[in-house]
Amino acid sequence: MLRLSKKLLFAIEAVVDIAYHAGSAPVRSTEISRREGIPRRYLEQVLQQLVHNGVLAGQRGPRGGYRLAKERRRITVGEIIRVVRDLEGASDPASDNEGSDIGINVVRPIWVDMQREIMERFDKITIEQLCDEARKQNIPSEATAAMPDFSI
């Protein structure tokens, strides 16, 4: 089920922050938390899940932090939504087999179709597009040096 949550907003903001502010060193979670106002307890959990799912790459140690695991043009908002949805573990009532004939055969298919259409739109929005929008909005970047926007 597609549900807007703080965790989802934080995840998208964190990935865009990493892409937008990446310099020669990985972006630390404390920097993301400071810039985006995301509580660290939410942030670390979301960042680890994004690493586990191949959206981000984590680097441990005193100079550690996070980088994109692939090019920003290859990471979509839809991908991030799926990671957070799995993390939250919310069940989708539209896929429940119990209920009335009208609910199962008339109402729920409408909801399923709408969710599919929305996710198709989110799958077309890339992190690169969101970084471009941040530049258009004249949001300053804290990147210190140009660097590829992904790790291999």
Secondary structure per residue as TSV (DSSP state, phi and psi in degrees):
chain	resnum	aa	ss	phi	psi
A	1	M	-	360.0	136.8
A	2	L	-	-87.0	116.8
A	3	R	-	-139.1	128.6
A	4	L	-	-76.1	126.4
A	5	S	-	-135.6	163.3
A	6	K	H	-60.4	-40.2
A	7	K	H	-61.0	-40.2
A	8	L	H	-65.8	-47.3
A	9	L	H	-60.2	-43.6
A	10	F	H	-61.5	-40.5
A	11	A	H	-63.8	-46.3
A	12	I	H	-64.9	-45.4
A	13	E	H	-60.7	-40.8
A	14	A	H	-64.9	-43.1
A	15	V	H	-66.1	-43.0
A	16	V	H	-64.0	-41.4
A	17	D	H	-58.6	-46.8
A	18	I	H	-61.5	-45.0
A	19	A	H	-65.0	-39.7
A	20	Y	H	-79.5	-33.5
A	21	H	H	-105.3	4.3
A	22	A	-	-63.8	133.3
A	23	G	-	-122.9	-141.1
A	24	S	S	-79.3	-14.8
A	25	A	S	-116.2	156.7
A	26	P	-	-60.7	156.4
A	27	V	B	-89.1	126.5
A	28	R	-	-82.3	148.6
A	29	S	H	-62.7	-31.6
A	30	T	H	-64.1	-34.8
A	31	E	H	-68.6	-43.0
A	32	I	H	-62.2	-45.7
A	33	S	H	-59.4	-42.7
A	34	R	H	-65.6	-48.4
A	35	R	H	-69.0	-41.4
A	36	E	H	-97.0	-10.3
A	37	G	T	69.2	31.1
A	38	I	-	-95.3	125.7
A	39	P	-	-59.3	136.4
A	40	R	H	-60.4	-31.5
A	41	R	H	-63.9	-34.8
A	42	Y	H	-75.9	-44.4
A	43	L	H	-61.0	-50.8
A	44	E	H	-59.9	-42.8
A	45	Q	H	-61.8	-45.2
A	46	V	H	-67.2	-43.8
A	47	L	H	-61.4	-42.9
A	48	Q	H	-62.8	-39.0
A	49	Q	H	-66.9	-37.5
A	50	L	H	-68.2	-33.9
A	51	V	H	-66.5	-48.2
A	52	H	H	-58.0	-31.1
A	53	N	T	-98.6	10.8
A	54	G	T	78.6	14.8
A	55	V	S	-84.5	-42.4
A	56	L	E	-117.7	161.0
A	57	A	E	-119.4	131.9
A	58	G	E	-101.4	146.0
A	59	Q	E	-126.3	122.6
A	60	R	-	-85.5	165.5
A	61	G	S	105.8	178.8
A	62	P	T	-62.7	-26.5
A	63	R	T	-105.8	23.2
A	64	G	-	-79.3	178.3
A	65	G	E	158.8	-151.3
A	66	Y	E	-130.0	145.1
A	67	R	E	-133.1	164.9
A	68	L	E	-69.6	142.6
A	69	A	S	-85.6	-11.9
A	70	K	S	-152.9	174.5
A	71	E	-	-59.5	143.1
A	72	R	G	-63.4	-23.9
A	73	R	G	-75.0	-11.4
A	74	R	G	-103.0	-1.1
A	75	I	-	-104.6	126.0
A	76	T	B	-110.9	159.0
A	77	V	H	-61.1	-36.6
A	78	G	H	-59.3	-39.6
A	79	E	H	-62.9	-43.4
A	80	I	H	-65.5	-40.9
A	81	I	H	-59.0	-43.2
A	82	R	H	-64.3	-39.6
A	83	V	H	-62.4	-47.7
A	84	V	H	-68.5	-38.5
A	85	R	H	-60.0	-42.2
A	86	D	H	-65.9	-39.4
A	87	L	H	-62.4	-43.1
A	88	E	H	-72.9	-23.6
A	89	G	T	62.8	24.3
A	90	A	-	-72.8	134.8
A	91	S	-	-80.6	155.9
A	92	D	-	-102.7	108.7
A	93	P	G	-61.1	-23.2
A	94	A	G	-68.7	-20.9
A	95	S	G	-96.0	2.8
A	96	D	-	-69.6	132.4
A	97	N	S	-83.8	-7.5
A	98	E	-	-96.4	144.0
A	99	G	S	144.2	-175.4
A	100	S	-	-78.5	163.5
A	101	D	H	-60.4	-40.9
A	102	I	H	-65.4	-44.3
A	103	G	I	-61.5	-48.4
A	104	I	I	-71.8	-41.1
A	105	N	I	-99.9	-14.9
A	106	V	I	-119.2	-56.3
A	107	V	I	-74.8	-50.6
A	108	R	H	-61.9	-39.0
A	109	P	H	-60.6	-32.7
A	110	I	H	-62.9	-46.9
A	111	W	H	-62.7	-43.5
A	112	V	H	-62.3	-43.3
A	113	D	H	-62.8	-42.5
A	114	M	H	-63.9	-42.1
A	115	Q	H	-62.2	-41.4
A	116	R	H	-62.2	-45.1
A	117	E	H	-62.9	-42.2
A	118	I	H	-63.8	-45.2
A	119	M	H	-65.0	-34.6
A	120	E	H	-61.2	-39.1
A	121	R	H	-67.2	-44.5
A	122	F	H	-63.6	-31.8
A	123	D	T	-69.7	-13.7
A	124	K	T	-96.3	-9.3
A	125	I	-	-95.5	117.6
A	126	T	B	-99.3	161.8
A	127	I	H	-64.3	-32.8
A	128	E	H	-61.0	-42.1
A	129	Q	H	-63.2	-39.1
A	130	L	H	-69.8	-35.1
A	131	C	H	-65.8	-40.7
A	132	D	H	-60.6	-40.6
A	133	E	H	-65.1	-38.8
A	134	A	H	-62.6	-40.2
A	135	R	H	-64.0	-42.9
A	136	K	H	-61.8	-31.5
A	137	Q	T	-83.6	4.9
A	138	N	T	57.9	36.1
A	139	I	-	-80.1	120.7
A	140	P	-	-68.0	142.7
A	141	S	-	-99.1	141.5
A	142	E	-	-94.0	10.3
A	143	A	-	-61.1	134.0
A	144	T	-	-95.9	-23.5
A	145	A	S	-154.1	147.0
A	146	A	-	-65.1	140.1
A	147	M	-	-154.5	151.8
A	148	P	-	-57.0	149.0
A	149	D	S	-92.3	22.9
A	150	F	-	-157.4	163.9
A	151	S	-	-111.7	151.8
A	152	I	-	-107.3	360.0
